């Protein structure tokens, strides 16, 4: 898997740029595994999606998605942690900070689970 901190920082960067009113394109070499993980992670944390819903949405649009067990495990971890914070869609005031706290907690938990 792409280093964990890259996946999490990419999701955080997407949120920051969208809050600045910018258009964001996320891409990796194939546009499936890493891109699907980042986009799905963003949707879980910042758009109140469950991991299954986020994966189905990405796969429905791209025809592919996360390719490794670690990538999918990260998304399931993200769903459990984000659910503990309650669902609020991304709002560019204080909610981005909430999302960044969730991403930091996901990183800690994922490292403990050996995904780093």
QUIFENSUL-V192569 format. One record per residue. RES is the residue in one small letter. PHI is phi as a letter, one per 40 degrees, with the letter a starting at -180 (NA if undefined). PSI is psi as a letter, one per 20 degrees, with the letter a starting at -180 (none if undefined). OMEGA is omega in radians with two decimals (NA if undefined). Layout:
RES&PHI&PSI&OMEGA ; RES&PHI&PSI&OMEGA
This chain:
x&NA&q&3.01 ; x&d&q&3.12 ; x&d&p&-3.05 ; x&d&g&-3.09 ; x&c&h&3.11 ; x&c&g&-3.14 ; x&c&g&-3.11 ; x&c&g&3.14 ; x&c&h&3.08 ; x&c&g&3.10 ; x&c&h&3.11 ; x&c&g&3.13 ; x&c&g&3.08 ; x&d&g&-3.14 ; x&c&g&-3.12 ; x&c&g&-3.11 ; x&c&g&3.09 ; x&c&h&3.10 ; x&c&h&3.08 ; x&c&j&3.11 ; x&g&j&-3.11 ; x&c&q&3.01 ; x&c&p&-3.08 ; x&b&p&3.02 ; x&b&p&3.12 ; x&b&p&-3.12 ; x&a&q&2.94 ; x&b&a&-3.08 ; x&d&g&-3.09 ; x&c&i&3.14 ; x&g&j&-3.08 ; x&b&f&-2.99 ; x&c&f&-3.09 ; x&c&g&3.12 ; x&c&g&3.13 ; x&c&h&3.11 ; x&c&g&-3.13 ; x&c&g&-3.11 ; x&c&g&3.12 ; x&c&g&3.09 ; x&c&g&3.09 ; x&d&g&-3.11 ; x&c&h&3.09 ; x&c&g&-3.04 ; x&c&g&-2.98 ; x&b&i&-3.13 ; x&b&j&3.00 ; x&g&k&3.11 ; x&c&q&2.94 ; x&c&r&-3.11 ; x&c&g&3.14 ; x&c&g&3.13 ; x&c&g&-3.14 ; x&c&g&3.11 ; x&c&g&3.13 ; x&c&h&3.13 ; x&c&g&-3.13 ; x&c&g&-3.12 ; x&c&h&3.10 ; x&c&h&-3.13 ; x&c&h&-3.04 ; x&b&i&-3.10 ; x&g&j&3.12 ; x&a&a&3.14 ; x&i&a&3.13 ; x&d&p&-2.99 ; x&b&i&-3.07 ; x&b&q&3.08 ; x&c&g&-3.14 ; x&c&g&3.13 ; x&c&g&3.13 ; x&c&h&3.10 ; x&c&g&3.10 ; x&d&g&-3.13 ; x&c&h&3.10 ; x&c&h&3.05 ; x&c&g&-3.13 ; x&c&g&3.14 ; x&c&g&-3.13 ; x&c&g&-3.11 ; x&c&g&-3.14 ; x&c&h&3.13 ; x&c&h&3.12 ; x&c&i&3.12 ; x&c&i&-3.08 ; x&g&q&-3.05 ; x&c&p&2.97 ; x&a&p&3.13 ; x&c&q&-3.11 ; x&d&p&3.03 ; x&b&p&-2.98 ; x&c&j&3.02 ; x&c&d&-3.08 ; x&c&i&-3.05 ; x&c&h&3.10 ; x&c&h&3.09 ; x&c&h&3.07 ; x&d&g&3.13 ; x&c&h&3.13 ; x&c&h&3.06 ; x&c&g&3.10 ; x&c&g&3.13 ; x&c&h&3.12 ; x&c&g&3.12 ; x&c&h&3.09 ; x&d&g&3.14 ; x&c&g&3.13 ; x&d&g&-3.09 ; x&c&g&-3.11 ; x&c&h&3.09 ; x&c&g&3.11 ; x&c&h&3.13 ; x&c&i&3.09 ; x&g&k&-3.13 ; x&c&i&-3.08 ; x&c&none&NA
